[in-house]
Amino acid sequence: MQFFSQKFFLIFLFSISVLGLKAQHSGYNLIPKKDTVNIYHQMLNDKSDDLMENHPADDIYNNIWTSDKINPYKVPIDSLPDTVKVDCRNFCIPVPGMVTSDFGPRRYRYHYGTDLRLSVGDTVRAAFSGKVRIIDYEARGYGHYVVIRHDNGLETVYAHLSLVLVVLNQVVKSGQIIALGGNTGRSTGPHLHFETRYLGNAINPASIINFHTGKVHNDVYTIAKRKSFYYQREVRVQQANKYYKVRKGDTLSEIAARNGTSVKALCRLNGIKTNKKLQLGQRLRVK
């Protein structure tokens, strides 16, 4: 029995050798002499392949990567953890200009960023290292703008640009020039509109950055629901307000009747007197 086994083994080895010789003569090698590169392993490690999960903070953003919207995540504030630590080391100020408009409510809308003074053509730099998620244009809003998602989990928005110098899905380093400043979109003068966001929800940039010194307040910023998103109540109140745009021939009494209120209430909401002369296109708060 043992002799038979040895004989069978020798026949097996001989057959394999013959097959190997035939394969070599036919131009094929059926018996690899060493491991070759696994194409699937190569694909998984290809940093240029955007079909793979190689975007910054994918675990935080649940692998959502799209260039369609600034906030495609729709994550309610209440569903966030009570606190989140964000590494703010290696920060670079986008532009060294002074603050011209702070984060907060404006008359008819909420301002979700900090405006920094610049001249058209000034360089704009990435605040942190990350990857370009959006390059877009809004004629009545941001103008030319860029959104970068960073390795630390934050996303930053750079708006009213004159020229974008990066491409979609490009990996950028902190301090790298990404654009030139401008006055595009809904803008009253050259400036950079700069936003910091976490899972689509805006955070006051001044909570993280000291714009007077051009440095972050601390190496680690703690996102706390009540402290970081304090403005949400203000936004809800503002969105509940209703405004009316004055048309030709309008009077306070007609506007009041049309909107189910009184002239007295209109005057109180808008800080005007009953004999106030209305201007064409003027916005009045009616609720």
CORSUL-V11507 format. One record per helix or strand. SS is the DSSP state (helix for helix, strand for strand). FROM is the first residue (numbers start at 0). TO is the last residue. Records with the same first field share a line. If there is no record, write none. Layout:
SS=FROM-TO + FROM-TO
This chain:
helix=1-24 + 38-43 + 76-78 + 204-207 + 224-227 + 231-239 + 251-257 + 262-269
strand=82-86 + 98-100 + 103-104 + 109-110 + 113-116 + 122-124 + 129-137 + 142-149 + 153-163 + 170-171 + 176-180 + 190-197 + 200-202 + 208-209 + 214-215 + 219-223 + 242-244 + 282-284
